[in-house]
């Protein structure tokens, strides 16, 4: 089962998560999500536990627990939604005409 952990202190590392969840059963992976530009924690993580029963117990007992001075949120991770490319219909960028195009003169001086 994949578990989403939110409101993490920026000091929490993968190894810390591994320890917290290992009390409830086997942890396949524990990954704090890092900002790709600053390489600092983004304050959330994913933990994967192969035993669903152990994962449910961890969710129940750790949701709202205080970790490094912050009350964390722990829940079943939802599948990532598909993203549409291109940002939808937002005008296509570039320059847009303002007003009536007859405002432009074609005469030469």
N, CA, C and O of each residue as an XYZ file, in Angstrom:
436
protein
N       0.855     -1.173      0.000
C       0.000      0.000      0.000
C       0.900      1.235      0.000
O       1.913      1.284      0.698
N       0.515      2.217     -0.786
C       1.261      3.468     -0.860
C       0.613      4.483      0.083
O      -0.602      4.681      0.045
N       1.414      5.117      0.919
C       0.929      6.023      1.959
C       1.481      7.423      1.721
O       2.666      7.600      1.439
N       0.600      8.415      1.839
C       0.979      9.823      1.679
C       1.150     10.438      3.066
O       0.276     10.297      3.921
N       2.268     11.115      3.288
C       2.554     11.749      4.573
C       2.736     13.244      4.316
O       3.582     13.645      3.517
N       1.937     14.065      4.999
C       1.996     15.516      4.766
C       2.359     16.274      6.041
O       2.369     15.715      7.138
N       2.653     17.547      5.867
C       2.984     18.473      6.955
C       4.252     18.047      7.702
O       4.354     18.200      8.919
N       5.197     17.518      6.959
C       6.458     17.097      7.576
C       7.360     18.289      7.849
O       7.375     19.269      7.104
N       8.105     18.180      8.929
C       9.162     19.142      9.210
C      10.189     19.013      8.087
O      10.388     17.925      7.546
N      10.834     20.112      7.740
C      11.830     20.082      6.676
C      13.096     19.349      7.102
O      13.989     19.126      6.284
N      13.179     18.968      8.394
C      14.333     18.222      8.900
C      14.180     16.714      8.749
O      15.166     15.986      8.863
N      12.961     16.227      8.492
C      12.714     14.788      8.396
C      13.320     14.250      7.101
O      13.140     14.834      6.032
N      14.030     13.146      7.207
C      14.691     12.509      6.062
C      14.087     11.126      5.806
O      13.294     10.629      6.606
N      14.467     10.517      4.697
C      13.964      9.187      4.331
C      14.164      8.174      5.459
O      13.269      7.391      5.778
N      15.353      8.208      6.053
C      15.686      7.245      7.106
C      14.765      7.401      8.322
O      14.389      6.418      8.960
N      14.409      8.658      8.629
C      13.505      8.912      9.761
C      12.140      8.290      9.493
O      11.570      7.632     10.363
N      11.621      8.498      8.290
C      10.322      7.915      7.926
C      10.364      6.400      8.004
O       9.437      5.759      8.500
N      11.440      5.849      7.512
C      11.618      4.394      7.544
C      11.477      3.890      8.984
O      10.806      2.892      9.245
N      12.122      4.600      9.906
C      12.059      4.211     11.326
C      10.650      4.317     11.889
O      10.173      3.397     12.554
N       9.972      5.451     11.621
C       8.627      5.667     12.174
C       7.678      4.561     11.735
O       6.914      4.035     12.545
N       7.726      4.207     10.448
C       6.767      3.247      9.912
C       7.179      1.805     10.171
O       6.320      0.924     10.183
N       8.457      1.537     10.379
C       8.944      0.174     10.621
C       8.361     -0.415     11.899
O       8.304     -1.635     12.051
N       7.930      0.445     12.818
C       7.303     -0.042     14.061
C       6.013     -0.810     13.770
O       5.559     -1.601     14.596
N       5.421     -0.573     12.586
C       4.132     -1.181     12.250
C       4.262     -2.336     11.273
O       3.300     -3.072     11.054
N       5.436     -2.505     10.683
C       5.636     -3.595      9.734
C       6.727     -3.255      8.734
O       7.419     -2.244      8.853
N       6.860     -4.125      7.748
C       7.903     -3.948      6.728
C       7.646     -2.702      5.888
O       6.522     -2.433      5.464
N       8.714     -1.956      5.662
C       8.636     -0.756      4.821
C       9.447     -1.040      3.560
O      10.657     -1.257      3.623
N       8.761     -1.036      2.406
C       9.447     -1.286      1.137
C      10.237     -0.062      0.695
O      11.337     -0.186      0.157
N       9.666      1.133      0.927
C      10.369      2.369      0.584
C       9.787      3.535      1.382
O       8.619      3.524      1.770
N      10.619      4.522      1.612
C      10.205      5.754      2.299
C      10.951      6.894      1.620
O      12.181      6.926      1.632
N      10.209      7.833      1.023
C      10.841      8.872      0.223
C      10.247     10.242      0.524
O       9.083     10.508      0.226
N      11.076     11.115      1.125
C      10.692     12.513      1.313
C      10.876     13.194     -0.045
O      11.916     13.033     -0.683
N       9.883     13.942     -0.480
C       9.955     14.601     -1.780
C      10.748     15.896     -1.646
O      10.453     16.749     -0.808
N      11.766     16.015     -2.498
C      12.672     17.159     -2.441
C      12.426     18.093     -3.627
O      12.071     17.652     -4.720
N      12.622     19.388     -3.388
C      12.533     20.375     -4.461
C      13.715     20.173     -5.396
O      14.855     20.081     -4.940
N      13.463     20.104     -6.682
C      14.552     19.784     -7.615
C      15.533     20.931     -7.813
O      16.642     20.707     -8.298
N      15.153     22.160     -7.449
C      16.058     23.295     -7.616
C      16.867     23.583     -6.354
O      18.064     23.861     -6.430
N      16.211     23.516     -5.190
C      16.894     23.854     -3.935
C      17.401     22.618     -3.196
O      18.220     22.729     -2.284
N      16.914     21.440     -3.589
C      17.237     20.178     -2.929
C      16.840     20.176     -1.452
O      17.466     19.498     -0.637
N      15.791     20.943     -1.111
C      15.241     20.962      0.248
C      13.901     20.231      0.229
O      13.238     20.143     -0.804
N      13.521     19.714      1.389
C      12.263     18.986      1.511
C      11.087     19.879      1.120
O      11.080     21.079      1.396
N      10.087     19.266      0.468
C       8.861     19.989      0.125
C       7.790     19.784      1.202
O       6.677     20.296      1.077
N       8.131     19.025      2.271
C       7.213     18.868      3.394
C       6.237     17.722      3.270
O       5.299     17.620      4.060
N       6.443     16.850      2.284
C       5.593     15.665      2.194
C       6.413     14.487      1.691
O       7.528     14.645      1.196
N       5.823     13.294      1.834
C       6.568     12.075      1.502
C       5.609     10.957      1.131
O       4.395     11.062      1.308
N       6.195      9.877      0.607
C       5.449      8.660      0.313
C       6.165      7.494      0.959
O       7.390      7.382      0.901
N       5.376      6.626      1.576
C       5.910      5.417      2.199
C       5.154      4.248      1.599
O       3.930      4.289      1.475
N       5.884      3.206      1.228
C       5.241      2.017      0.677
C       5.436      0.853      1.629
O       6.554      0.526      2.028
N       4.302      0.228      1.986
C       4.319     -0.938      2.875
C       3.606     -2.077      2.163
O       2.459     -1.919      1.743
N       4.275     -3.240      2.017
C       3.662     -4.356      1.296
C       2.466     -4.991      2.004
O       1.582     -5.536      1.342
N       2.421     -4.933      3.329
C       1.327     -5.529      4.103
C       0.250     -4.471      4.347
O       0.448     -3.537      5.124
N      -0.903     -4.630      3.666
C      -1.981     -3.638      3.771
C      -2.491     -3.473      5.195
O      -2.837     -2.365      5.605
N      -2.540     -4.563      5.949
C      -3.023     -4.504      7.331
C      -2.080     -3.651      8.194
O      -2.530     -2.817      8.979
N      -0.783     -3.870      8.039
C       0.212     -3.091      8.776
C       0.157     -1.617      8.347
O       0.303     -0.715      9.172
N      -0.054     -1.391      7.053
C      -0.139     -0.027      6.533
C      -1.350      0.701      7.131
O      -1.244      1.862      7.525
N      -2.491      0.022      7.196
C      -3.695      0.632      7.773
C      -3.473      0.991      9.239
O      -3.896      2.053      9.696
N      -2.814      0.107      9.966
C      -2.532      0.366     11.390
C      -1.606      1.582     11.522
O      -1.814      2.427     12.393
N      -0.597      1.670     10.670
C       0.320      2.812     10.695
C      -0.427      4.106     10.392
O      -0.195      5.125     11.043
N      -1.314      4.071      9.417
C      -2.101      5.261      9.052
C      -2.944      5.709     10.244
O      -2.954      6.888     10.597
N      -3.643      4.771     10.853
C      -4.513      5.094     11.988
C      -3.730      5.688     13.156
O      -4.170      6.658     13.774
N      -2.587      5.114     13.451
C      -1.846      5.543     14.638
C      -0.948      6.751     14.402
O      -0.682      7.506     15.337
N      -0.478      6.949     13.176
C       0.430      8.059     12.926
C      -0.258      9.328     12.422
O       0.312     10.415     12.504
N      -1.484      9.195     11.899
C      -2.197     10.391     11.416
C      -2.468     11.329     12.591
O      -3.135     10.953     13.555
N      -1.947     12.542     12.502
C      -2.103     13.525     13.572
C      -1.010     13.472     14.624
O      -0.988     14.298     15.536
N      -0.098     12.504     14.507
C       1.001     12.385     15.483
C       1.966     13.554     15.344
O       2.115     14.127     14.265
N       2.612     13.898     16.440
C       3.600     14.969     16.434
C       4.968     14.387     16.084
O       5.487     13.515     16.781
N       5.533     14.884     15.000
C       6.861     14.456     14.554
C       7.703     15.702     14.345
O       7.394     16.542     13.500
N       8.765     15.812     15.123
C       9.675     16.953     15.036
C       8.907     18.282     15.177
O       9.180     19.255     14.474
N       7.941     18.287     16.108
C       7.201     19.515     16.414
C       6.036     19.833     15.497
O       5.430     20.896     15.630
N       5.704     18.950     14.575
C       4.575     19.199     13.664
C       3.634     18.009     13.675
O       4.075     16.862     13.747
N       2.328     18.282     13.602
C       1.338     17.213     13.514
C       1.229     16.785     12.057
O       0.780     17.552     11.206
N       1.643     15.562     11.782
C       1.663     15.086     10.406
C       0.308     14.524      9.994
O      -0.492     14.101     10.828
N       0.076     14.533      8.701
C      -1.105     13.898      8.126
C      -0.657     12.627      7.439
O       0.324     12.632      6.695
N      -1.371     11.533      7.683
C      -1.010     10.249      7.077
C      -2.284      9.640      6.497
O      -3.280      9.478      7.201
N      -2.243      9.305      5.204
C      -3.424      8.742      4.544
C      -2.989      7.850      3.386
O      -1.822      7.832      2.996
N      -3.956      7.112      2.847
C      -3.679      6.300      1.668
C      -3.401      7.261      0.520
O      -4.154      8.210      0.302
N      -2.324      7.015     -0.209
C      -1.980      7.879     -1.341
C      -2.962      7.649     -2.471
O      -3.297      6.511     -2.798
N      -3.421      8.745     -3.066
C      -4.320      8.654     -4.211
C      -3.480      8.611     -5.481
O      -2.412      9.221     -5.540
N      -3.955      7.895     -6.498
C      -3.202      7.858     -7.755
C      -3.056      9.269     -8.331
O      -3.963     10.095     -8.223
N      -1.918      9.521     -8.933
C      -1.656     10.828     -9.532
C      -2.566     11.022    -10.727
O      -2.703     10.130    -11.565
N      -3.193     12.198    -10.806
C      -4.097     12.480    -11.920
C      -3.295     12.774    -13.172
O      -2.196     13.326    -13.118
N      -3.874     12.389    -14.307
C      -3.235     12.672    -15.588
C      -3.195     14.184    -15.797
O      -4.161     14.893    -15.517
N      -2.069     14.652    -16.287
C      -1.954     16.077    -16.602
C      -2.124     16.250    -18.097
O      -1.633     15.443    -18.887
N      -2.826     17.311    -18.482
C      -2.951     17.589    -19.904
C      -1.834     18.530    -20.306
O      -1.544     19.492    -19.594
N      -1.223     18.270    -21.405
C      -0.114     19.098    -21.872
C      -0.598     20.400    -22.468
O      -1.730     20.485    -22.946
N       0.240     21.410    -22.445
C      -0.051     22.663    -23.131
C      -0.866     23.666    -22.348
O      -1.056     24.783    -22.829
N      -1.351     23.336    -21.186
C      -2.050     24.326    -20.376
C      -3.453     24.667    -20.824
O      -4.022     25.660    -20.368
N      -4.023     23.867    -21.707
C      -5.406     24.111    -22.105
C      -5.542     25.285    -23.058
O      -4.589     25.626    -23.759
N      -6.700     25.900    -23.094
C      -6.984     26.981    -24.026
C      -6.825     28.322    -23.328
O      -7.792     28.893    -22.825
N      -5.599     28.813    -23.304
C      -5.343     30.072    -22.609
C      -4.902     31.184    -23.560
O      -4.315     32.167    -23.109
N      -5.160     31.061    -24.825
C      -4.854     32.157    -25.733
C      -3.629     31.942    -26.595
O      -3.425     32.719    -27.527
N      -2.820     30.964    -26.353
C      -1.716     30.648    -27.236
C      -0.506     31.542    -27.155
O       0.423     31.369    -27.945
N      -0.467     32.486    -26.245
C       0.706     33.337    -26.090
C       0.849     34.327    -27.222
O      -0.082     34.525    -28.003
N       1.993     34.939    -27.314
C       2.229     35.931    -28.361
C       1.452     37.204    -28.111
O       1.002     37.476    -26.998
N       1.306     37.973    -29.168
C       0.594     39.257    -29.052
C      -0.817     39.115    -29.565
O      -1.072     38.407    -30.540
N      -1.727     39.791    -28.905
C      -3.100     39.804    -29.362
C      -3.446     41.218    -29.775
O      -2.937     42.187    -29.211
N      -4.317     41.329    -30.765
C      -4.737     42.653    -31.225
C      -5.569     43.316    -30.146
O      -6.317     42.659    -29.423
N      -5.427     44.610    -30.051
C      -6.285     45.380    -29.149
C      -7.152     46.285    -30.005
O      -6.666     47.022    -30.864
N      -8.419     46.210    -29.751
C      -9.327     47.099    -30.479
C      -9.461     46.683    -31.934
O      -9.249     45.525    -32.294
N      -9.814     47.650    -32.754
C     -10.075     47.431    -34.158
C      -8.778     47.476    -34.946
O      -7.949     48.358    -34.721
N      -8.589     46.546    -35.859
C      -7.343     46.494    -36.627
C      -7.216     47.674    -37.574
O      -6.134     47.904    -38.114
N      -8.292     48.432    -37.796
C      -8.224     49.596    -38.703
C      -7.459     50.750    -38.050
O      -7.250     51.780    -38.691
N      -7.044     50.606    -36.816
C      -6.254     51.636    -36.147
C      -4.836     51.708    -36.708
O      -4.109     52.663    -36.434
N      -4.441     50.714    -37.487
C      -3.102     50.682    -38.042
C      -3.090     51.316    -39.422
O      -3.898     50.978    -40.287
N      -2.180     52.218    -39.607
C      -2.100     52.907    -40.901
C      -1.089     52.209    -41.781
O      -0.017     51.818    -41.321
N      -1.432     52.053    -43.048
C      -0.530     51.431    -43.995
C       0.189     52.476    -44.862
O       1.010     52.118    -45.706
N      -0.106     53.728    -44.662
C       0.524     54.757    -45.499
C       1.967     54.967    -45.107
O       2.347     54.788    -43.949
N       2.764     55.348    -46.085
C       4.171     55.636    -45.837
C       4.356     57.126    -45.749
O       3.635     57.896    -46.384
N       5.326     57.530    -44.957
C       5.576     58.963    -44.786
C       6.609     59.443    -45.728
O       6.946     60.627    -45.724
